[in-house]
Amino acid sequence: METETKHTDKEVLTQGLKKMGISLVLMFAGPTLFFLVNINKEKDFYIPLLIVSFILCGLAIFFAFKGIQTIINSMFGKKN
């Protein structure tokens, strides 16, 4: 009887790490933009930049979850 051992899929792992890298950048960009927008409340572009900062924060959370999910799938394989 030959048992098959599962190995980490390196291509899928790299995709997951790229998603986590994007998430890391967005985790700094979103709150930094939010802080800068709140300092300059009297500027003309206050509302559009505030919306963009919220979108960046949401994308950071999304890419973090997708990155973790991809890394887990690379280690354990997809459930069928």
Secondary structure, DSSP 8 states (H G I E B T S, - for coil): ---------HHHHHHHHHHHHHHHHHHHHHHHHHHHHHHTTTSTTHHHHHHHHHHHHHHHHHHHHHHHHHHHHHHH----
